[in-house]
Amino acid sequence: MPLRVPFTWSDDCLRHDPAGEVWVGVRTPGSEVAARAEAIRTALLAAGARQVAAAPHDDAPLAAVHDAELLAFLREIWADWAAAGLPSDRVVPYVFAHRELTSSPRVPSAVWARPGSFVYDTMTLVGPGTWEAARAAVDVALTAVDLVVGGEPLAYACCRPPGHHALRSAFGGSCYLNNTAVTASELVRRLGGGPVAVVDIDAHHGNGTQELFAGRSDVRTASVHVDPGAGWFPHFLGFADESDEANLNLPLPPGTGDDGWLGAVAEAASFADGAEALVVALGVDAAAADPESPLVVTEAGYRQAGRILGALGVPTVVVQEGGYELATIGSLVVAALEGLETAE
Ligand SMILES: [Zn+2]
């Protein structure tokens, strides 16, 4: 059976080339590369899915989620950095605006200090094309929202860079703009006012999405991820005791496979039950072969996760998050979408 789900796409998402990341002080090749999106797109087309070109959208849905200062920084910093003639070929922070340094918050005048006001790690570099790609990813997500608001039961946003680690006024974790949060916020606005549920099955906690919707009753967030207490990104958030009536964290021990992972996905689905629409933050980095996480989920596990979430029976937008093993990323995404499409 060919996939019926439409997927949205923009070539501009390929323009971001972080040229590696700085991890424990060393420049490493990094794994969030444009070839990820191309591998997924190839698998989707081979499976019969229909490609829909992303349409440009204005900044209002983005401004509902992110501070104007962050958006201006991401839009402008590469040109300023390049003009300053600095020795690094990418924007990378060397100081950080720790809360005890910023009792009277201000953005530094030095271009080399400015990133410390907005980025919380050294792994999320900005270069030529970063803004264009991150902004295009938002258009890819918003075009998937358009499809679902227009009556499609399911649409998939094939976008990168990913977004679920991006906060209202800060970014990190290879994420710049929170595509998943923009999607949920826009579904609330354009459907019945919520609640909309976000279920994040990326291997890492969706800290940005959790924090962006904290204290709001119109978006519920659930995240299934490797336990940050076992030493995994995002380290500072993602613990079970952050759960409340609007947020559910389900941290899992390293080595968790299909049984434990699917049990948590089912719990997240129960938490999402009753929402008028669903956003699935689809990271496929929980898969066994993925280099970025110690979870060992199979392709059949991703298909079953799709079935569990599809059984909620509500309009659903799937937004691509992580997934870094180029040989399997496409078949994992196809499996999850097949499950969503064939759920009873
Ligand atoms: Zn991840």
Residues whose N, C-alpha, C, O or C-beta is under 5 A from the ligand:
A	BS01	ZN	D202 A203 H204 G283 D285 G322
